[in-house]
Amino acid sequence: MTPSPWFTRLAAPLLAAAALAACAQPAPSPAPMPPPLRAAPADVLGALPASLPGHQRHVVHLPPLDNEHLHRAELLGGKTLTVDCNRQGMDGHFAPREVPGRGYPYWVFTSNGNVMSTRMACPPGSNRQQFVSAETLLVPYNSRVPLVVFVPDGFEFKWRPFDTRAAGLPVPAR
């Protein structure tokens, strides 16, 4: 007795699926990630330069946040100046540096102090004191290691937390 053609067409894929299911094993679960090492702030600060000629050293101990991988620290360098109704900006940028052999990052702000401004006619009495910043920099948020920034004398340093989700940026990989 010969099997019907529809049975032959159906039996072959069913047998192949059964054989694959029998051989299939669950994928091994990845090993749990060890907790990140918490560098002792004294060790980190001791490895970083204590000073740079003509610069002020700023050390920021970032407060712990939930989901730190979704945040950045925004670095701002500039000066508080008397401004009018125009929009101002300053030249300058943050340059990353690293302690040789240790891998600890720190940042150095450089600027000539040149201020750029729009040129609208402003009403009388529109002058006010305002922080004028150069180009900002987003750095990884890591509360386990102090954030060290060097700023030239006469300039100010500020920072603020930056939530990548609120800004609509893609979620960074862990």
Sequence and secondary structure as in RCSB ss.txt:
>XXXX:A:sequence
MTPSPWFTRLAAPLLAAAALAACAQPAPSPAPMPPPLRAAPADVLGALPASLPGHQRHVVHLPPLDNEHLHRAEL
LGGKTLTVDCNRQGMDGHFAPREVPGRGYPYWVFTSNGNVMSTRMACPPGSNRQQFVSAETLLVPYNSRVPLVVF
VPDGFEFKWRPFDTRAAGLPVPAR
>XXXX:A:secstr
    HHHHHHHHHHHHHHHHHHH                 HHHHHHHS S  TTEEEEEE     TTGGGEEEEE
EEEEEEEE SS EEE  EEEEEE TTT  EEEEEE    EEE      TT  EEEEEE   EEEE  TTS EEEE
EETT EEEEEEEETTTTT      
